[in-house]
Structure formats: C-alpha cells, structure tokens
Amino acid sequence: MAQPFQELYREFEEKGMRKGMEQGIRKGMEQGMRKGMEKGRTEGKQESICKLLAKKFGPESTELQERVRKITDETALDRFIEELIVANNINDVAKVIEALN
C-alpha cells in the first residue's frame, strides 16, 4: 500500500515541478520581452534626439550626441526632446543635459 502512495506522490511532485518550471519560463520570457521593448524604445528616443541634434546644430553637436546615448531614463529623454525643440542654441541644450545628469 505504501508503494502506490509513494509513486502517486512522486508523480504529483513531478507535475508540480514541471508546472512551476513552465510558469517560471513563461514569466522570464515576459520579463525579457518587456525589458527588450523598453530598451528598444530608449534606443529609438536616443537615436531620434541625436538626429535632431545633428540636423539643428551640425557637427558641433557630436559630444552632446555621445552624452545623450548614455541617458537611459525614458522620462528624461522625453523631457530632453521637449527642451531640444525650443532650444535656441547648443548651449541651451548642453544645460538641459547637465540638469538631467
């Protein structure tokens, strides 16, 4: 009688472990996708800002572009875009980057 109980217990334990592993894998994939999407949005914003800087200020903006590529906070990048649109000169833009760091 003890043998069938042990087999049944082992079977339930294996099913539980398998289900737990599947849930863990699924959760890991979801987190990975979410982080990948966030990284993609951040890189897209960085690239857009760099293009705007190059268009608006030319080669003079190269150093600022490098600094922008180090900003990973999406909110900060959004704020920077808003400030860049109204900036009259490259010094104004540099001040915004200083404030973000």
Backbone as XML, in Angstrom:
<?xml version="1.0"?>
<chain id="A" units="angstrom">
  <residue number="1" name="MET">
    <atom name="N" x="0.817" y="-1.199" z="0.000"/>
    <atom name="CA" x="0.000" y="0.000" z="0.000"/>
    <atom name="C" x="0.859" y="1.261" z="0.000"/>
  </residue>
  <residue number="2" name="ALA">
    <atom name="N" x="1.988" y="1.216" z="0.673"/>
    <atom name="CA" x="2.868" y="2.378" z="0.735"/>
    <atom name="C" x="3.487" y="2.658" z="-0.626"/>
  </residue>
  <residue number="3" name="GLN">
    <atom name="N" x="3.752" y="1.626" z="-1.400"/>
    <atom name="CA" x="4.388" y="1.786" z="-2.713"/>
    <atom name="C" x="3.526" y="2.632" z="-3.652"/>
  </residue>
  <residue number="4" name="PRO">
    <atom name="N" x="2.228" y="2.336" z="-3.841"/>
    <atom name="CA" x="1.404" y="3.156" z="-4.736"/>
    <atom name="C" x="1.319" y="4.611" z="-4.258"/>
  </residue>
  <residue number="5" name="PHE">
    <atom name="N" x="1.268" y="4.812" z="-2.953"/>
    <atom name="CA" x="1.218" y="6.172" z="-2.412"/>
    <atom name="C" x="2.489" y="6.931" z="-2.774"/>
  </residue>
  <residue number="6" name="GLN">
    <atom name="N" x="3.647" y="6.286" z="-2.631"/>
    <atom name="CA" x="4.921" y="6.930" z="-2.963"/>
    <atom name="C" x="4.991" y="7.258" z="-4.452"/>
  </residue>
  <residue number="7" name="GLU">
    <atom name="N" x="4.501" y="6.340" z="-5.279"/>
    <atom name="CA" x="4.500" y="6.591" z="-6.722"/>
    <atom name="C" x="3.579" y="7.757" z="-7.066"/>
  </residue>
  <residue number="8" name="LEU">
    <atom name="N" x="2.411" y="7.776" z="-6.445"/>
    <atom name="CA" x="1.457" y="8.857" z="-6.668"/>
    <atom name="C" x="2.045" y="10.189" z="-6.205"/>
  </residue>
  <residue number="9" name="TYR">
    <atom name="N" x="2.692" y="10.163" z="-5.050"/>
    <atom name="CA" x="3.331" y="11.372" z="-4.511"/>
    <atom name="C" x="4.411" y="11.861" z="-5.476"/>
  </residue>
  <residue number="10" name="ARG">
    <atom name="N" x="5.233" y="10.948" z="-5.956"/>
    <atom name="CA" x="6.310" y="11.295" z="-6.888"/>
    <atom name="C" x="5.734" y="11.889" z="-8.177"/>
  </residue>
  <residue number="11" name="GLU">
    <atom name="N" x="4.643" y="11.300" z="-8.649"/>
    <atom name="CA" x="4.006" y="11.788" z="-9.869"/>
    <atom name="C" x="3.480" y="13.213" z="-9.674"/>
  </residue>
  <residue number="12" name="PHE">
    <atom name="N" x="2.813" y="13.461" z="-8.541"/>
    <atom name="CA" x="2.315" y="14.808" z="-8.243"/>
    <atom name="C" x="3.470" y="15.798" z="-8.086"/>
  </residue>
  <residue number="13" name="GLU">
    <atom name="N" x="4.518" y="15.346" z="-7.451"/>
    <atom name="CA" x="5.685" y="16.201" z="-7.243"/>
    <atom name="C" x="6.301" y="16.582" z="-8.595"/>
  </residue>
  <residue number="14" name="GLU">
    <atom name="N" x="6.428" y="15.616" z="-9.489"/>
    <atom name="CA" x="6.990" y="15.885" z="-10.816"/>
    <atom name="C" x="6.099" y="16.842" z="-11.605"/>
  </residue>
  <residue number="15" name="LYS">
    <atom name="N" x="4.776" y="16.621" z="-11.532"/>
    <atom name="CA" x="3.845" y="17.516" z="-12.231"/>
    <atom name="C" x="3.943" y="18.931" z="-11.667"/>
  </residue>
  <residue number="16" name="GLY">
    <atom name="N" x="4.038" y="19.026" z="-10.358"/>
    <atom name="CA" x="4.163" y="20.336" z="-9.714"/>
    <atom name="C" x="5.443" y="21.041" z="-10.116"/>
  </residue>
  <residue number="17" name="MET">
    <atom name="N" x="6.530" y="20.290" z="-10.148"/>
    <atom name="CA" x="7.810" y="20.882" z="-10.546"/>
    <atom name="C" x="7.762" y="21.313" z="-12.009"/>
  </residue>
  <residue number="18" name="ARG">
    <atom name="N" x="7.175" y="20.471" z="-12.848"/>
    <atom name="CA" x="7.072" y="20.789" z="-14.273"/>
    <atom name="C" x="6.222" y="22.053" z="-14.474"/>
  </residue>
  <residue number="19" name="LYS">
    <atom name="N" x="5.104" y="22.121" z="-13.759"/>
    <atom name="CA" x="4.230" y="23.290" z="-13.863"/>
    <atom name="C" x="4.951" y="24.539" z="-13.355"/>
  </residue>
  <residue number="20" name="GLY">
    <atom name="N" x="5.666" y="24.400" z="-12.261"/>
    <atom name="CA" x="6.433" y="25.524" z="-11.718"/>
    <atom name="C" x="7.500" y="26.001" z="-12.692"/>
  </residue>
  <residue number="21" name="MET">
    <atom name="N" x="8.167" y="25.051" z="-13.330"/>
    <atom name="CA" x="9.198" y="25.412" z="-14.311"/>
    <atom name="C" x="8.573" y="26.119" z="-15.511"/>
  </residue>
  <residue number="22" name="GLU">
    <atom name="N" x="7.427" y="25.617" z="-15.975"/>
    <atom name="CA" x="6.747" y="26.246" z="-17.109"/>
    <atom name="C" x="6.338" y="27.671" z="-16.766"/>
  </residue>
  <residue number="23" name="GLN">
    <atom name="N" x="5.806" y="27.861" z="-15.555"/>
    <atom name="CA" x="5.412" y="29.201" z="-15.127"/>
    <atom name="C" x="6.632" y="30.109" z="-15.022"/>
  </residue>
  <residue number="24" name="GLY">
    <atom name="N" x="7.718" y="29.579" z="-14.502"/>
    <atom name="CA" x="8.951" y="30.355" z="-14.381"/>
    <atom name="C" x="9.495" y="30.762" z="-15.737"/>
  </residue>
  <residue number="25" name="ILE">
    <atom name="N" x="9.468" y="29.832" z="-16.673"/>
    <atom name="CA" x="9.940" y="30.130" z="-18.029"/>
    <atom name="C" x="9.053" y="31.191" z="-18.671"/>
  </residue>
  <residue number="26" name="ARG">
    <atom name="N" x="7.746" y="31.029" z="-18.541"/>
    <atom name="CA" x="6.803" y="31.986" z="-19.123"/>
    <atom name="C" x="7.013" y="33.380" z="-18.524"/>
  </residue>
  <residue number="27" name="LYS">
    <atom name="N" x="7.161" y="33.430" z="-17.208"/>
    <atom name="CA" x="7.371" y="34.713" z="-16.530"/>
    <atom name="C" x="8.691" y="35.340" z="-16.975"/>
  </residue>
  <residue number="28" name="GLY">
    <atom name="N" x="9.723" y="34.527" z="-17.098"/>
    <atom name="CA" x="11.025" y="35.018" z="-17.552"/>
    <atom name="C" x="10.959" y="35.564" z="-18.967"/>
  </residue>
  <residue number="29" name="MET">
    <atom name="N" x="10.215" y="34.874" z="-19.824"/>
    <atom name="CA" x="10.066" y="35.343" z="-21.204"/>
    <atom name="C" x="9.318" y="36.669" z="-21.246"/>
  </residue>
  <residue number="30" name="GLU">
    <atom name="N" x="8.270" y="36.792" z="-20.437"/>
    <atom name="CA" x="7.503" y="38.041" z="-20.395"/>
    <atom name="C" x="8.381" y="39.194" z="-19.919"/>
  </residue>
  <residue number="31" name="GLN">
    <atom name="N" x="9.162" y="38.950" z="-18.871"/>
    <atom name="CA" x="10.051" y="39.992" z="-18.360"/>
    <atom name="C" x="11.107" y="40.348" z="-19.398"/>
  </residue>
  <residue number="32" name="GLY">
    <atom name="N" x="11.643" y="39.355" z="-20.068"/>
    <atom name="CA" x="12.642" y="39.596" z="-21.103"/>
    <atom name="C" x="12.078" y="40.416" z="-22.253"/>
  </residue>
  <residue number="33" name="MET">
    <atom name="N" x="10.871" y="40.085" z="-22.669"/>
    <atom name="CA" x="10.233" y="40.840" z="-23.747"/>
    <atom name="C" x="9.976" y="42.277" z="-23.317"/>
  </residue>
  <residue number="34" name="ARG">
    <atom name="N" x="9.497" y="42.440" z="-22.094"/>
    <atom name="CA" x="9.207" y="43.784" z="-21.580"/>
    <atom name="C" x="10.482" y="44.627" z="-21.533"/>
  </residue>
  <residue number="35" name="LYS">
    <atom name="N" x="11.556" y="44.031" z="-21.012"/>
    <atom name="CA" x="12.827" y="44.757" z="-20.936"/>
    <atom name="C" x="13.370" y="45.055" z="-22.324"/>
  </residue>
  <residue number="36" name="GLY">
    <atom name="N" x="13.216" y="44.116" z="-23.236"/>
    <atom name="CA" x="13.660" y="44.329" z="-24.611"/>
    <atom name="C" x="12.906" y="45.467" z="-25.283"/>
  </residue>
  <residue number="37" name="MET">
    <atom name="N" x="11.609" y="45.519" z="-25.045"/>
    <atom name="CA" x="10.800" y="46.596" z="-25.610"/>
    <atom name="C" x="11.198" y="47.941" z="-25.011"/>
  </residue>
  <residue number="38" name="GLU">
    <atom name="N" x="11.426" y="47.965" z="-23.701"/>
    <atom name="CA" x="11.860" y="49.204" z="-23.046"/>
    <atom name="C" x="13.191" y="49.666" z="-23.623"/>
  </residue>
  <residue number="39" name="LYS">
    <atom name="N" x="14.109" y="48.731" z="-23.793"/>
    <atom name="CA" x="15.423" y="49.071" z="-24.341"/>
    <atom name="C" x="15.277" y="49.602" z="-25.760"/>
  </residue>
  <residue number="40" name="GLY">
    <atom name="N" x="14.410" y="48.982" z="-26.537"/>
    <atom name="CA" x="14.170" y="49.436" z="-27.909"/>
    <atom name="C" x="13.603" y="50.846" z="-27.958"/>
  </residue>
  <residue number="41" name="ARG">
    <atom name="N" x="12.650" y="51.141" z="-27.070"/>
    <atom name="CA" x="12.084" y="52.493" z="-27.018"/>
    <atom name="C" x="13.154" y="53.509" z="-26.631"/>
  </residue>
  <residue number="42" name="THR">
    <atom name="N" x="13.955" y="53.149" z="-25.629"/>
    <atom name="CA" x="15.016" y="54.048" z="-25.174"/>
    <atom name="C" x="16.004" y="54.318" z="-26.297"/>
  </residue>
  <residue number="43" name="GLU">
    <atom name="N" x="16.449" y="53.270" z="-26.963"/>
    <atom name="CA" x="17.410" y="53.443" z="-28.057"/>
    <atom name="C" x="16.805" y="54.249" z="-29.202"/>
  </residue>
  <residue number="44" name="GLY">
    <atom name="N" x="15.518" y="54.052" z="-29.466"/>
    <atom name="CA" x="14.841" y="54.818" z="-30.510"/>
    <atom name="C" x="14.798" y="56.300" z="-30.181"/>
  </residue>
  <residue number="45" name="LYS">
    <atom name="N" x="14.504" y="56.603" z="-28.920"/>
    <atom name="CA" x="14.480" y="58.008" z="-28.494"/>
    <atom name="C" x="15.873" y="58.615" z="-28.557"/>
  </residue>
  <residue number="46" name="GLN">
    <atom name="N" x="16.862" y="57.857" z="-28.112"/>
    <atom name="CA" x="18.241" y="58.354" z="-28.171"/>
    <atom name="C" x="18.625" y="58.676" z="-29.614"/>
  </residue>
  <residue number="47" name="GLU">
    <atom name="N" x="18.299" y="57.775" z="-30.522"/>
    <atom name="CA" x="18.652" y="57.963" z="-31.931"/>
    <atom name="C" x="17.919" y="59.163" z="-32.524"/>
  </residue>
  <residue number="48" name="SER">
    <atom name="N" x="16.649" y="59.317" z="-32.182"/>
    <atom name="CA" x="15.883" y="60.467" z="-32.681"/>
    <atom name="C" x="16.481" y="61.776" z="-32.188"/>
  </residue>
  <residue number="49" name="ILE">
    <atom name="N" x="16.845" y="61.808" z="-30.921"/>
    <atom name="CA" x="17.454" y="63.013" z="-30.358"/>
    <atom name="C" x="18.763" y="63.322" z="-31.070"/>
  </residue>
  <residue number="50" name="CYS">
    <atom name="N" x="19.569" y="62.302" z="-31.287"/>
    <atom name="CA" x="20.857" y="62.512" z="-31.964"/>
    <atom name="C" x="20.657" y="63.046" z="-33.378"/>
  </residue>
  <residue number="51" name="LYS">
    <atom name="N" x="19.649" y="62.548" z="-34.071"/>
    <atom name="CA" x="19.358" y="63.047" z="-35.418"/>
    <atom name="C" x="18.913" y="64.504" z="-35.369"/>
  </residue>
  <residue number="52" name="LEU">
    <atom name="N" x="18.065" y="64.825" z="-34.391"/>
    <atom name="CA" x="17.620" y="66.214" z="-34.241"/>
    <atom name="C" x="18.793" y="67.135" z="-33.921"/>
  </residue>
  <residue number="53" name="LEU">
    <atom name="N" x="19.663" y="66.679" z="-33.027"/>
    <atom name="CA" x="20.847" y="67.476" z="-32.684"/>
    <atom name="C" x="21.714" y="67.717" z="-33.914"/>
  </residue>
  <residue number="54" name="ALA">
    <atom name="N" x="21.947" y="66.672" z="-34.680"/>
    <atom name="CA" x="22.781" y="66.793" z="-35.876"/>
    <atom name="C" x="22.144" y="67.736" z="-36.894"/>
  </residue>
  <residue number="55" name="LYS">
    <atom name="N" x="20.841" y="67.625" z="-37.049"/>
    <atom name="CA" x="20.133" y="68.469" z="-38.018"/>
    <atom name="C" x="20.132" y="69.931" z="-37.573"/>
  </residue>
  <residue number="56" name="LYS">
    <atom name="N" x="19.921" y="70.139" z="-36.280"/>
    <atom name="CA" x="19.780" y="71.500" z="-35.766"/>
    <atom name="C" x="21.128" y="72.199" z="-35.551"/>
  </residue>
  <residue number="57" name="PHE">
    <atom name="N" x="22.146" y="71.440" z="-35.104"/>
    <atom name="CA" x="23.413" y="72.072" z="-34.725"/>
    <atom name="C" x="24.629" y="71.532" z="-35.469"/>
  </residue>
  <residue number="58" name="GLY">
    <atom name="N" x="24.440" y="70.542" z="-36.332"/>
    <atom name="CA" x="25.534" y="70.018" z="-37.139"/>
    <atom name="C" x="26.604" y="69.303" z="-36.328"/>
  </residue>
  <residue number="59" name="PRO">
    <atom name="N" x="27.844" y="69.273" z="-36.857"/>
    <atom name="CA" x="28.943" y="68.546" z="-36.219"/>
    <atom name="C" x="29.275" y="69.049" z="-34.811"/>
  </residue>
  <residue number="60" name="GLU">
    <atom name="N" x="28.864" y="70.270" z="-34.543"/>
    <atom name="CA" x="29.108" y="70.856" z="-33.223"/>
    <atom name="C" x="28.405" y="70.052" z="-32.113"/>
  </residue>
  <residue number="61" name="SER">
    <atom name="N" x="27.414" y="69.256" z="-32.490"/>
    <atom name="CA" x="26.621" y="68.517" z="-31.501"/>
    <atom name="C" x="27.145" y="67.113" z="-31.204"/>
  </residue>
  <residue number="62" name="THR">
    <atom name="N" x="28.256" y="66.711" z="-31.785"/>
    <atom name="CA" x="28.767" y="65.344" z="-31.645"/>
    <atom name="C" x="28.952" y="64.936" z="-30.185"/>
  </residue>
  <residue number="63" name="GLU">
    <atom name="N" x="29.555" y="65.799" z="-29.383"/>
    <atom name="CA" x="29.773" y="65.471" z="-27.962"/>
    <atom name="C" x="28.442" y="65.303" z="-27.231"/>
  </residue>
  <residue number="64" name="LEU">
    <atom name="N" x="27.491" y="66.167" z="-27.534"/>
    <atom name="CA" x="26.174" y="66.057" z="-26.896"/>
    <atom name="C" x="25.481" y="64.760" z="-27.307"/>
  </residue>
  <residue number="65" name="GLN">
    <atom name="N" x="25.658" y="64.354" z="-28.546"/>
    <atom name="CA" x="25.061" y="63.100" z="-29.007"/>
    <atom name="C" x="25.607" y="61.918" z="-28.206"/>
  </residue>
  <residue number="66" name="GLU">
    <atom name="N" x="26.897" y="61.937" z="-27.952"/>
    <atom name="CA" x="27.510" y="60.866" z="-27.153"/>
    <atom name="C" x="26.923" y="60.850" z="-25.743"/>
  </residue>
  <residue number="67" name="ARG">
    <atom name="N" x="26.698" y="62.012" z="-25.193"/>
    <atom name="CA" x="26.128" y="62.092" z="-23.841"/>
    <atom name="C" x="24.677" y="61.620" z="-23.828"/>
  </residue>
  <residue number="68" name="VAL">
    <atom name="N" x="23.941" y="61.947" z="-24.878"/>
    <atom name="CA" x="22.544" y="61.512" z="-24.982"/>
    <atom name="C" x="22.465" y="59.989" z="-25.006"/>
  </residue>
  <residue number="69" name="ARG">
    <atom name="N" x="23.386" y="59.344" z="-25.687"/>
    <atom name="CA" x="23.370" y="57.879" z="-25.793"/>
    <atom name="C" x="23.611" y="57.194" z="-24.448"/>
  </residue>
  <residue number="70" name="LYS">
    <atom name="N" x="24.055" y="57.953" z="-23.466"/>
    <atom name="CA" x="24.274" y="57.393" z="-22.126"/>
    <atom name="C" x="23.054" y="57.574" z="-21.225"/>
  </residue>
  <residue number="71" name="ILE">
    <atom name="N" x="22.088" y="58.369" z="-21.657"/>
    <atom name="CA" x="20.866" y="58.584" z="-20.874"/>
    <atom name="C" x="19.917" y="57.419" z="-21.146"/>
  </residue>
  <residue number="72" name="THR">
    <atom name="N" x="19.541" y="56.701" z="-20.100"/>
    <atom name="CA" x="18.671" y="55.533" z="-20.281"/>
    <atom name="C" x="17.278" y="55.725" z="-19.685"/>
  </residue>
  <residue number="73" name="ASP">
    <atom name="N" x="17.057" y="56.812" z="-19.004"/>
    <atom name="CA" x="15.753" y="57.097" z="-18.401"/>
    <atom name="C" x="14.820" y="57.662" z="-19.478"/>
  </residue>
  <residue number="74" name="GLU">
    <atom name="N" x="13.750" y="56.941" z="-19.781"/>
    <atom name="CA" x="12.828" y="57.367" z="-20.838"/>
    <atom name="C" x="12.185" y="58.713" z="-20.549"/>
  </residue>
  <residue number="75" name="THR">
    <atom name="N" x="11.840" y="58.956" z="-19.302"/>
    <atom name="CA" x="11.228" y="60.228" z="-18.926"/>
    <atom name="C" x="12.197" y="61.376" z="-19.179"/>
  </residue>
  <residue number="76" name="ALA">
    <atom name="N" x="13.458" y="61.162" z="-18.841"/>
    <atom name="CA" x="14.477" y="62.189" z="-19.074"/>
    <atom name="C" x="14.645" y="62.437" z="-20.573"/>
  </residue>
  <residue number="77" name="LEU">
    <atom name="N" x="14.614" y="61.378" z="-21.356"/>
    <atom name="CA" x="14.739" y="61.536" z="-22.809"/>
    <atom name="C" x="13.546" y="62.304" z="-23.379"/>
  </residue>
  <residue number="78" name="ASP">
    <atom name="N" x="12.351" y="62.017" z="-22.882"/>
    <atom name="CA" x="11.158" y="62.747" z="-23.326"/>
    <atom name="C" x="11.289" y="64.232" z="-22.997"/>
  </residue>
  <residue number="79" name="ARG">
    <atom name="N" x="11.735" y="64.514" z="-21.794"/>
    <atom name="CA" x="11.918" y="65.909" z="-21.369"/>
    <atom name="C" x="12.963" y="66.589" z="-22.252"/>
  </residue>
  <residue number="80" name="PHE">
    <atom name="N" x="14.025" y="65.859" z="-22.545"/>
    <atom name="CA" x="15.088" y="66.407" z="-23.377"/>
    <atom name="C" x="14.561" y="66.760" z="-24.768"/>
  </residue>
  <residue number="81" name="ILE">
    <atom name="N" x="13.735" y="65.896" z="-25.337"/>
    <atom name="CA" x="13.154" y="66.165" z="-26.661"/>
    <atom name="C" x="12.361" y="67.466" z="-26.629"/>
  </residue>
  <residue number="82" name="GLU">
    <atom name="N" x="11.540" y="67.636" z="-25.594"/>
    <atom name="CA" x="10.744" y="68.859" z="-25.468"/>
    <atom name="C" x="11.635" y="70.094" z="-25.387"/>
  </residue>
  <residue number="83" name="GLU">
    <atom name="N" x="12.700" y="69.997" z="-24.620"/>
    <atom name="CA" x="13.622" y="71.127" z="-24.470"/>
    <atom name="C" x="14.399" y="71.380" z="-25.761"/>
  </residue>
  <residue number="84" name="LEU">
    <atom name="N" x="14.763" y="70.329" z="-26.450"/>
    <atom name="CA" x="15.530" y="70.459" z="-27.689"/>
    <atom name="C" x="14.729" y="71.200" z="-28.753"/>
  </residue>
  <residue number="85" name="ILE">
    <atom name="N" x="13.453" y="70.935" z="-28.801"/>
    <atom name="CA" x="12.598" y="71.569" z="-29.803"/>
    <atom name="C" x="12.615" y="73.091" z="-29.663"/>
  </residue>
  <residue number="86" name="VAL">
    <atom name="N" x="12.630" y="73.582" z="-28.438"/>
    <atom name="CA" x="12.574" y="75.036" z="-28.222"/>
    <atom name="C" x="13.942" y="75.672" z="-27.995"/>
  </residue>
  <residue number="87" name="ALA">
    <atom name="N" x="14.984" y="74.871" z="-27.964"/>
    <atom name="CA" x="16.328" y="75.411" z="-27.714"/>
    <atom name="C" x="16.758" y="76.324" z="-28.863"/>
  </residue>
  <residue number="88" name="ASN">
    <atom name="N" x="17.338" y="77.452" z="-28.487"/>
    <atom name="CA" x="17.800" y="78.414" z="-29.487"/>
    <atom name="C" x="19.251" y="78.194" z="-29.887"/>
  </residue>
  <residue number="89" name="ASN">
    <atom name="N" x="20.010" y="77.589" z="-28.984"/>
    <atom name="CA" x="21.424" y="77.371" z="-29.295"/>
    <atom name="C" x="21.919" y="76.118" z="-28.577"/>
  </residue>
  <residue number="90" name="ILE">
    <atom name="N" x="23.095" y="75.697" z="-28.955"/>
    <atom name="CA" x="23.651" y="74.453" z="-28.418"/>
    <atom name="C" x="23.959" y="74.556" z="-26.925"/>
  </residue>
  <residue number="91" name="ASN">
    <atom name="N" x="24.239" y="75.756" z="-26.441"/>
    <atom name="CA" x="24.500" y="75.941" z="-25.008"/>
    <atom name="C" x="23.253" y="75.645" z="-24.178"/>
  </residue>
  <residue number="92" name="ASP">
    <atom name="N" x="22.085" y="76.023" z="-24.698"/>
    <atom name="CA" x="20.828" y="75.702" z="-24.005"/>
    <atom name="C" x="20.653" y="74.189" z="-23.893"/>
  </residue>
  <residue number="93" name="VAL">
    <atom name="N" x="20.987" y="73.499" z="-24.958"/>
    <atom name="CA" x="20.867" y="72.041" z="-24.981"/>
    <atom name="C" x="21.842" y="71.414" z="-23.987"/>
  </residue>
  <residue number="94" name="ALA">
    <atom name="N" x="23.068" y="71.919" z="-23.948"/>
    <atom name="CA" x="24.072" y="71.400" z="-23.012"/>
    <atom name="C" x="23.606" y="71.572" z="-21.572"/>
  </residue>
  <residue number="95" name="LYS">
    <atom name="N" x="22.947" y="72.686" z="-21.280"/>
    <atom name="CA" x="22.432" y="72.928" z="-19.922"/>
    <atom name="C" x="21.358" y="71.906" z="-19.554"/>
  </residue>
  <residue number="96" name="VAL">
    <atom name="N" x="20.535" y="71.552" z="-20.515"/>
    <atom name="CA" x="19.484" y="70.555" z="-20.266"/>
    <atom name="C" x="20.119" y="69.212" z="-19.931"/>
  </residue>
  <residue number="97" name="ILE">
    <atom name="N" x="21.136" y="68.823" z="-20.673"/>
    <atom name="CA" x="21.812" y="67.547" z="-20.403"/>
    <atom name="C" x="22.454" y="67.576" z="-19.023"/>
  </residue>
  <residue number="98" name="GLU">
    <atom name="N" x="23.061" y="68.689" z="-18.664"/>
    <atom name="CA" x="23.669" y="68.816" z="-17.328"/>
    <atom name="C" x="22.610" y="68.634" z="-16.247"/>
  </residue>
  <residue number="99" name="ALA">
    <atom name="N" x="21.445" y="69.216" z="-16.457"/>
    <atom name="CA" x="20.367" y="69.117" z="-15.469"/>
    <atom name="C" x="19.851" y="67.685" z="-15.344"/>
  </residue>
  <residue number="100" name="LEU">
    <atom name="N" x="19.912" y="66.926" z="-16.420"/>
    <atom name="CA" x="19.422" y="65.545" z="-16.396"/>
    <atom name="C" x="20.392" y="64.598" z="-15.706"/>
  </residue>
  <residue number="101" name="ASN">
    <atom name="N" x="21.660" y="64.945" z="-15.686"/>
    <atom name="CA" x="22.669" y="64.060" z="-15.083"/>
    <atom name="C" x="22.868" y="64.360" z="-13.658"/>
  </residue>
</chain>
